[in-house]
């Protein structure tokens, strides 16, 4: 239910309890007691919703914090283009997000506590048990609805744990000495899609590793990569710090020392060893250093722009600038000529 400010008011009654009055002068519902989770200002509108068999009141209001003097990421980028490489090396951190270790920032790692892991595992066991019970119950019955609400309660507990971890991790990242925070531009939706069905030459269905992929999808979604990035963005904005994203391809296979990229560099999940120079390190730490190095090279490039999604990219026709790597127009034209000749050959064939 959506209510505007003329249909509700907050009043503290004689017994000291803060209550919400809903209704107009003639028609009204009355007083509703609620439990507030903190101090708040009077909003212009609010929502009353029902979840898991319980009622909640939610609203937003202006916090009074002035946005004057706060810089956007575009303004940060223009300022940092004039900085030195030594300055960026000192005040830039790269963030690698994974499944085993949710967040790896250089020398610092962030992971769920043992208590949080046990509570999430316990919730998963109860969810499986309750879902089996719900499958045997009659559709539309009150007992099935109560079981359904219990399942939703355990899902809410897992959500609260992820939310708590995201808030604490983002606060630690923003409160660090770093002034530039770099994430990988991860697209979770295609990463967690179901695998397509496979058929052999005779048209029979074969295994497509759907069960293994389902476990990986659950592990990715359970970490909460997107919410960590979202919380870090708004906290960094208020703290006057920049949050950029860099293209994610091959960050886990690229060497932070010599920039050699090969799948054999990471044969194991936790170990990275370059086949070119022999550099060895933790795989997640190496990926965070690669993200940092890519971001610094892009920032120092005069042709770098910020996309709508906050990703550092090079303009199609830009000069190399300081530390930039860009093909010349001559190379691009020769490449296009080769492609045209190949197309003509295909058409002639």
N, C-alpha and C positions, 0 to 999 in steps of 0.2 A: 504494500500500500504506500503510495506516495502522497505526502501531505505538505502543503505550503504553510507559511508562517501564520496565516490568519486562522488556521484550523488547529493549532496546538500552542501550548505554553508550558513552561516549566515553573513549578511552584514548590516551595518548601513548606510543608504542612506543620501543624502545631507540635507534632511528635518528632520533628526534626528530619523526617524522611523526605527526600526529593522525589517528587512525583511528576508524571507527565499527564497533562490534561488535554484530551482530544475532543474536539467538537466546536460548533459555533454557538451563538447565543441561544438559539431556539433548540437546535438538535445537537446533542452531544452524546459521546460514549461514556465519559467520566474520567476518573483518575486511574492511571496505570503506574504501579510501582516498578522500578527498574534499578539495576545495579550498574553504576557508572565505573569505568575502568581508569578514570583520570579526570582532571579538571578540564572544562570545556567552555567555549563561548556559545552564545545563543545563535543557532543556525537559521538560515532563511527557509530551509526545507529539510525534510527527513524521510527516511524509509522505515517502514515496519515490515519485517519479513519473517517467515516461518521456515526454520531449518532444523532437521533432525528432531522434529516434534517440539522444538523450543522456539520462542519468539525473541527477536533481536531488534533493537533500535539503532540505526546507523545514520550518520550525517557528516557533512564536511562544513568547514567554516574557515575564514581567513585567520591565519595565525599572527598577523601583525608584523611579520618580518619583512623589512623593506628589501626590494630587489635592486635598489639603486646601487651602482658601483660593482655589481656582479657581472662577470664577463661570460659570454657564451663560448662554446668550443671553437667557433669560427674565429672569434677575437683572440682566443688563446693560441690558435694555430698561427695567426699572423704575427703575434708577439714572439712565439718560439722560433719562427723562421730566422730571426736575427740573433738567436742564441748560439753559443759555441757547442761543439760536440762534447767537450768536457762537462759543461753544465748539464746537458741532457743525459749524459751517462750517469751523473750523480743523482739526479732528481727524477728519473724515469724508472718505472717498474713494469715488467711484463707479467701478465696473468695467464696461466695455463689451467684450463678447467678439464677435469677428468672424472672417471667413475670411481677408481680406487682412491685417489686423492682428489676431493672436490675442487680445491683451489690451491695452486702452487705459485707463490710469488717469490722468485729468486731463492733466497735462503730460508724463507718462511713458508710453512704449509698450514693449511686450515682444513680440519676434518671434524666430523661429528664426534662427540665424546662417547666413551664406552656406555655410559648410562643412556644416552640418546639412541645409540645403536640397539641396545637391548630393548628399549621401549618400542622402537619401530619394528623390531623382529617379533616382539610379543603381540603388537597390533596386527601384524600380518597373519600370525597363527590364529588369532581370534576371528579375523575377517574370513579366513578360509573355513573355519568351523561354522560360523554363523551363515555363510553363504550355502553350505551344504544343508543346514537346517532349513533355510528359507526356500530351497528348492523343493522340499517335501511338504511345505505348508500350502494351504489353499489360497489361491489368488483372491485379493480383496478382503481377506480376514483381518481381524484386529491383531491377532498374534503375529501374522506375517508382517504387518506394518510395524509392530514393536521390534521385531528382529531386523527389519530394514533400517529403522532408526539407530539401532545399536551398531550396525555395520557402518552407517554414516558417522557415528560418533568416533569410531576407531580411525576412520579416514581423516576426520578432523584433527585427531591427536597427531597423526603423522604430518598433516599440513602445518600445525602449530610448531612442531619440532623443526621442520624445514624453514619456516618463517623466522624462528628464533635464530637459527644458524645463519641465515642470510643477513639478518640485521647485525649480528655481532661481527661477522666476517667483513661486511661492507664498512662498518664503523672502524674496524682495525685498519683496513686499507686506506681509508680517507684520513685517519689520524696519524698515519706514518709520515715520514719526512718527504716522501715522494710528492711531486707536484704534477706529474703526468702519469696517469694510469692507463695501461694499454691492455685491451681484451682482444681475443680472436673473434672474428665475425662468424659466429656459429649459427647455422640454420637448423634448429632442432626438429622441425616438422619433417623434412625428408630423411633425417637421420633415424627417426623412430617409426618409419612406415613399415607396414607388413610386407614381407617378401612376396613376390609374385609366384604363382604356381608354375611348376616346371613339368615339361613332358619330354619323353624320350622320342626317338625316331619313329616308334610304332604308335605314338599317341597316348601312351600310358603315363600316368602321373608318377613322378619320382620325388624323392625327398628334397625340399628346398630349405632345410634347416630353420623352419618356422619357430620351433620351440626354443632353440638357442637365441634366435633374433628377438623373440618375445622377452626373454630374460634380460638381454642387453637393453632393449627399449625401456623396460621397467627400471633398470638401474640408472639410465640416463635421466629419466623423468623424476626419479626419486631424489636426485641431488639438487635440482632446482637451479640450473645454470642461468636461466633468464632472470629469475627474481633477484639473484645476487648482482647481476649486471644492472638491473633497474634501480635497486637500492643504492648501489655505489654511485650511479649517475646523479641522483638528486641530492645526495649528501655531499658529493664532490662539488656540485654547482654552488651550494650554499657555503662551502669552505673555500671557494675561489680556486679550485683545482680543475684540471682538464682531464676528460675521459675520452680516449680515442679507441677505434677498432682498426685492426689490420686484416687483410685477406688471410684466411685460415689454411689454404692448401699447402700441404707438405711441411708444416711447422714441426711435426713430430719426426720427420725424416731428414730435416736439414741440420747440418752441423753448425753449432754456434761459433766454432773456432775458424773453420775454413769455408763455410757455406756450401759444402758438398752435400748434395741431396741424393739419397738412394734408399730403397726399402730395406736393404741389408744393414743399414745403420742401426735399426731398431728391430732386432730379431726377437727380443723379449719385451714384455710389457714395461718392466721397471728399469731396464738397462739400455743405455745408449752408447754405442761405440762406433765411431766413424771409420769406415773402411778405407778412407783416403789418407787422413792424417793421424789416425789412432787415438783421437780425443775420446775420453770415456767420462760419462757423468750419469746422474740420474736422468731418466728420460723426460720426466715432467719438468725438472729444473732446466734441462737443455731447451725444451720447448718454450719456457718462459723467457729465457735469454734470447732465443730467436725472435720472439714477438717484440721484445725490447729493441733489438738491433734493427729489425725491419721498420719499426716506428721511427726510430731516430733517423734512419736514412731517408724516409719519406718526409719527415718534418724539415730536414735540411735541404730538401729539393725544392727549388723555387716554383716548380710546376705542380706541386701537390695541392689538391683541393679536398674538401670534406664533402662526402656524399650526403644524401638526405638521411641515410641510416647511420651517419657518424663514422663511416669507414674512410680511412686515408687512401686516396687513389691519385694516380697521375692523370693529368689532362692528356687528351689524345696527341696533341702536338705541342709539347712543352720542351724547353731546354733542360739540360741535365742538371744545372745548378750545382750546389755543393753536395757531393756524395750521391747524386742521382744516377740511375742507370736507365737510359731510355734509348730506343732505336731511333735513328735518324729518318728523316722523310725519304731519303734515297733508298734506305733499306726497306722501308714500308712499301715504296712504289715497286721495287723489284720483286718483293714477295707477292704483291697483288698481280703482277704480270705473270708470274709462274702459275698462280692459281687459275688465271684466265686461260692460259695455254692448256692446263690439265683439263679444264672443263671442255674446251674445244675438242681435245682428243677424245674425251668420253662421248661427246655428241657425235663425232665422226664415226666412232666405233659402233 
